[in-house]
Amino acid sequence: MKKNNIPIDNDVRTEETQGETTVDNEAAEAEDETEAAETEAENDVEKDPLEEAQSQIAALKDQLLRTIAEFENYKKRTIKEKMELIQNGGAKTVAAILPILDDFERAVADESEDAAAIKEGTRMIFNKFVKSLESIGVKQIETEGQDFDTDYHEAVAMVPGMGDDKKGKVIDCVQTGYTMNDKVIRHAKVAVGQ
């Protein structure tokens, strides 16, 4: 019977040893986790607030320098674009007027003696020129029968004795005025009733 007890005791001891090993493993794991947490806490404590502030300052300084560089590039680009517009801005106007110049060259080269034909040709070139100006936004200021408006008209003469219905009205246009894109580029010189 002793033989039977020994194996039983061995089995019990094995089970007890296995239980102790499991407990020891769990205790070791818990101890490792505690050490890891303490190490993290020490790292957090070890980070000096001054060092954190300096790293934030360095990051913000870098961001500021990049923003300043981008802004400087933007300024240079816009200045370059403005210069190109100033230098080449008249190209659209010149391109619109060149066909009229061609018409004038043909009219000058024509050796016709017919005054009516020359006058009609000149009128056609004038109409073409007016349409070309309108295509680039230039319009004639209306003066006939209009009230005198200092925003569009410049009085060069006052005409007395025109009656109450003509008082403050444009009587005659001495020089035509023009607007470009609704901005006055030349005031109309007019005679105003008094």
Secondary structure, 3 states (H helix, E strand, C coil): CHHHHHHHHHHHHHHHHHHHHHHHHHHHHHHHHHHHHHHHHHHHHHCCHHHHHHHHHHHHHHHHHHHHHHHHHHHHHHHHHHHHHHHHCCHHHHHHHHHHHHHHHHHHHCCCCCHHHHHHHHHHHHHHHHHHHHHCCEEECCCCCCECCCCCEEEEEEECCCCHHHCCEEEEEEECCEEECCEEEECEEEEEEC
